[in-house]
Amino acid sequence: MTRVAILGASGYTALELVKILLRHPEAEIGLATTRQQEGVPLSAVHPSLAGQIDLAVEHLTPEKIIGHVDCVFSCLPHGVTASLAEPLLDAGLRMIDFSADYRLDDAEEYAHWYGQPPPAPARLPHVVYGLPELFRDRIRPADLVANPGCYPTSAILGLAPLLDAQLVAPDDIIIDSKSGVSGAGRNPKLTTHYPECNESLSAYNIGHHRHTPEIELILSKACDQPVQVIFTPHLVPMDRGILTTTYSRPFDTVREADLFQIFRTFYASHPFVRIVEHLPATKDAAHTNFCDITVRVVKDRILTVSCLDNLVKGAAGAAVQNFNLMFGYAETLGL
């Protein structure tokens, strides 16, 4: 049994994480922290947990964590985790971080996209990116794993087989993504206020969304060539889910049947990627840790469509998948 702590337990991804861990036969939630509601039951923070867990949320201090748990899931905001991680890691704890603090490996690149220096620049090159479909063997021994962003997971999984096979131009890729409102987090914002976003579809952060360098970095690493993309995210008036369509230019004429075979071979040993013939919808993957992917050839372009649940495969489910690998459990346990 592995005892775990959840830092920043008040958000949507933390709630999803708790739900998964409660049914995980080898995980025990020993501590949950939040800055907003110290001392109240976790079920008061998330009423859907009533009757499922008897645990009060606490104020976060390293002393409450060190010596009491084996693994830390950090659901804290960007810029917060890294300021707290060092004493925990020095004490031998293993950590899975949901924020962007460790997703980029270059301090200047981080500062450019996040508008401030990275909180732990010396550690950046040594952190493992937590996408098991590409980095499973590196995740197993890792002490610190950077959980991927939800948009990047959908885009990277849709493009990696094409770039790995060197079938498409790595500098001519367009990514069009649409996400449910829960992707913006639980804290109220004007753009996600019900009257503002309901019955409306909008693009945002065109050309400067922070997931762009993450997508480019991980695809470049995984496929051993520099990759450049145009990434455009959209807000869709639904609770959860991401649907991503990618457009890439093949070097030569390709057949859909051959592409399907490439994708099936690439993901043959990965239980949470489903290669499907039909056009997948977000409801197909909702409340699951699956990413559904299909591929088409249209007017000399390769299109992939991938969809996943942004709170599960795009966040909490991926974290538990990483947890399983790090602690020697079956990758699918609890999922």
Helices and strands as residue ranges (DSSP letters): E 2-7, H 12-22, E 27-33, H 42-45, G 47-49, H 62-65, E 71-74, H 81-90, E 94-97, H 107-114, G 124-126, E 128-129, H 132-139, E 144-146, H 150-164, E 168-179, G 181-184, G 190-192, H 194-197, E 202-203, H 211-223, E 229-235, E 242-250, H 256-266, E 273-275, H 282-285, E 291-298, E 301-308, I 312-316, H 317-326
